[in-house]
Amino acid sequence: MKAFHFRLQQALRWRTTQLDLAKTSVAAAAKKLQDIRSEIRICREDLEAGARQIQASDGTAGSFFVAWGAFTQRMTRRLPELENSAAQAEKALAVQLNLLVEANRKMRLLEKLRDGEKWRWQAAFDRELETFAGECSLFRLQLRNRMGA
C-alpha cells in the first residue's frame, strides 16, 4: 500500500500562509487602533492636567494663559481628528477580523478534507494489513501441514 498523500496539500499550505498573513494584518490593525486610542487618552489627560494647573494658579502667569489657550484650540481640533481616525481604524480592524475568520474557515475545511482522506486511507491500510496477516497465517498453517505430513 502506498503512503498517505493528501492531493490538496499544496492548497492547505497556501491556506495556512493566508491565515498567517491575516493574523499579521489583524495584529497591525489592532496596534494602530490601540496607538490612536492611547494618543486620545494622552490628549485628554493633558487637557485635564492643564485645567487643574489653571485652577491651582494664582492668576499671575499671563503667558501661561496664552499658551493654554493655544493648546486647548489645538486639542479641540486634534481630538475630533483622532476620534475619526479611531473610528476608521475600528472599521479596518473589523474588515481584517472578517478576513481572518474567512481564512481560518477555508483552512479548516481543507484540514477536515485531509483528515477524512487520512481516515479512509487508514481504514484501507488496516484492511489490507489484516488480509495480509490472514494470508500469512494460512500460509504458515499450510506449511506446517506439509512439513508434518
MODAFEN-V994627 format. One record per residue. N is the residue number from 1. RES is the residue in one small letter. PHI is phi in whole degrees, 0 to 359 (NA if undefined). OMEGA is omega as a letter, one per 30 degrees, with the letter a starting at -180 (none if undefined). BURIAL is I if it has 16 or more other C-alpha atoms within 10 Angstrom, else O. Layout:
n:N res:RES phi:PHI omega:OMEGA burial:BURIAL
n:N res:RES phi:PHI omega:OMEGA burial:BURIAL
This chain:
n:1 res:m phi:NA omega:l burial:O
n:2 res:k phi:288 omega:l burial:O
n:3 res:a phi:293 omega:a burial:O
n:4 res:f phi:294 omega:l burial:O
n:5 res:h phi:220 omega:l burial:O
n:6 res:f phi:271 omega:a burial:O
n:7 res:r phi:292 omega:l burial:O
n:8 res:l phi:255 omega:a burial:O
n:9 res:q phi:299 omega:l burial:O
n:10 res:q phi:296 omega:l burial:O
n:11 res:a phi:295 omega:l burial:O
n:12 res:l phi:296 omega:l burial:I
n:13 res:r phi:298 omega:l burial:O
n:14 res:w phi:297 omega:l burial:O
n:15 res:r phi:296 omega:l burial:I
n:16 res:t phi:295 omega:l burial:I
n:17 res:t phi:296 omega:l burial:O
n:18 res:q phi:298 omega:l burial:I
n:19 res:l phi:296 omega:l burial:I
n:20 res:d phi:298 omega:l burial:O
n:21 res:l phi:295 omega:l burial:O
n:22 res:a phi:295 omega:l burial:I
n:23 res:k phi:298 omega:l burial:I
n:24 res:t phi:296 omega:l burial:O
n:25 res:s phi:295 omega:l burial:I
n:26 res:v phi:296 omega:l burial:I
n:27 res:a phi:298 omega:l burial:O
n:28 res:a phi:294 omega:l burial:O
n:29 res:a phi:294 omega:l burial:I
n:30 res:a phi:294 omega:l burial:I
n:31 res:k phi:296 omega:l burial:O
n:32 res:k phi:298 omega:l burial:I
n:33 res:l phi:297 omega:l burial:I
n:34 res:q phi:298 omega:l burial:O
n:35 res:d phi:296 omega:l burial:O
n:36 res:i phi:294 omega:l burial:I
n:37 res:r phi:297 omega:l burial:I
n:38 res:s phi:295 omega:l burial:O
n:39 res:e phi:295 omega:l burial:O
n:40 res:i phi:298 omega:a burial:I
n:41 res:r phi:299 omega:a burial:O
n:42 res:i phi:296 omega:l burial:O
n:43 res:c phi:298 omega:l burial:I
n:44 res:r phi:294 omega:l burial:O
n:45 res:e phi:296 omega:l burial:O
n:46 res:d phi:296 omega:l burial:O
n:47 res:l phi:297 omega:l burial:I
n:48 res:e phi:295 omega:l burial:O
n:49 res:a phi:296 omega:l burial:O
n:50 res:g phi:296 omega:l burial:I
n:51 res:a phi:295 omega:l burial:O
n:52 res:r phi:295 omega:a burial:O
n:53 res:q phi:293 omega:l burial:O
n:54 res:i phi:294 omega:l burial:O
n:55 res:q phi:297 omega:a burial:O
n:56 res:a phi:277 omega:a burial:O
n:57 res:s phi:285 omega:a burial:O
n:58 res:d phi:268 omega:l burial:O
n:59 res:g phi:85 omega:a burial:O
n:60 res:t phi:266 omega:a burial:O
n:61 res:a phi:263 omega:a burial:O
n:62 res:g phi:296 omega:l burial:O
n:63 res:s phi:295 omega:l burial:O
n:64 res:f phi:296 omega:a burial:O
n:65 res:f phi:293 omega:l burial:O
n:66 res:v phi:295 omega:l burial:O
n:67 res:a phi:296 omega:l burial:O
n:68 res:w phi:296 omega:l burial:I
n:69 res:g phi:298 omega:l burial:O
n:70 res:a phi:295 omega:l burial:O
n:71 res:f phi:296 omega:a burial:O
n:72 res:t phi:294 omega:l burial:I
n:73 res:q phi:297 omega:l burial:O
n:74 res:r phi:297 omega:a burial:O
n:75 res:m phi:290 omega:l burial:I
n:76 res:t phi:291 omega:l burial:O
n:77 res:r phi:276 omega:a burial:O
n:78 res:r phi:287 omega:a burial:O
n:79 res:l phi:300 omega:l burial:I
n:80 res:p phi:297 omega:l burial:O
n:81 res:e phi:297 omega:l burial:O
n:82 res:l phi:295 omega:l burial:I
n:83 res:e phi:294 omega:l burial:O
n:84 res:n phi:295 omega:l burial:O
n:85 res:s phi:298 omega:l burial:I
n:86 res:a phi:295 omega:l burial:I
n:87 res:a phi:297 omega:l burial:O
n:88 res:q phi:295 omega:l burial:O
n:89 res:a phi:294 omega:l burial:I
n:90 res:e phi:296 omega:l burial:I
n:91 res:k phi:296 omega:l burial:O
n:92 res:a phi:297 omega:l burial:I
n:93 res:l phi:295 omega:l burial:I
n:94 res:a phi:298 omega:l burial:O
n:95 res:v phi:298 omega:a burial:O
n:96 res:q phi:296 omega:l burial:I
n:97 res:l phi:295 omega:l burial:I
n:98 res:n phi:297 omega:l burial:O
n:99 res:l phi:295 omega:l burial:I
n:100 res:l phi:296 omega:l burial:I
n:101 res:v phi:300 omega:a burial:O
n:102 res:e phi:295 omega:l burial:O
n:103 res:a phi:297 omega:l burial:I
n:104 res:n phi:295 omega:l burial:I
n:105 res:r phi:299 omega:a burial:O
n:106 res:k phi:295 omega:l burial:I
n:107 res:m phi:292 omega:l burial:I
n:108 res:r phi:297 omega:l burial:O
n:109 res:l phi:299 omega:l burial:O
n:110 res:l phi:294 omega:l burial:I
n:111 res:e phi:296 omega:l burial:I
n:112 res:k phi:294 omega:l burial:O
n:113 res:l phi:298 omega:l burial:O
n:114 res:r phi:298 omega:a burial:I
n:115 res:d phi:297 omega:l burial:O
n:116 res:g phi:295 omega:l burial:O
n:117 res:e phi:296 omega:l burial:I
n:118 res:k phi:297 omega:l burial:O
n:119 res:w phi:298 omega:l burial:O
n:120 res:r phi:297 omega:l burial:O
n:121 res:w phi:297 omega:a burial:I
n:122 res:q phi:297 omega:l burial:O
n:123 res:a phi:296 omega:l burial:O
n:124 res:a phi:295 omega:l burial:O
n:125 res:f phi:298 omega:l burial:I
n:126 res:d phi:298 omega:l burial:O
n:127 res:r phi:297 omega:l burial:O
n:128 res:e phi:295 omega:l burial:O
n:129 res:l phi:295 omega:l burial:O
n:130 res:e phi:296 omega:l burial:O
n:131 res:t phi:297 omega:l burial:O
n:132 res:f phi:297 omega:l burial:O
n:133 res:a phi:297 omega:l burial:O
n:134 res:g phi:296 omega:l burial:O
n:135 res:e phi:295 omega:l burial:O
n:136 res:c phi:297 omega:l burial:O
n:137 res:s phi:297 omega:l burial:O
n:138 res:l phi:297 omega:l burial:O
n:139 res:f phi:298 omega:l burial:O
n:140 res:r phi:298 omega:l burial:O
n:141 res:l phi:298 omega:l burial:O
n:142 res:q phi:295 omega:l burial:O
n:143 res:l phi:295 omega:l burial:O
n:144 res:r phi:296 omega:l burial:O
n:145 res:n phi:297 omega:l burial:O
n:146 res:r phi:288 omega:a burial:O
n:147 res:m phi:289 omega:a burial:O
n:148 res:g phi:280 omega:a burial:O
n:149 res:a phi:267 omega:none burial:O
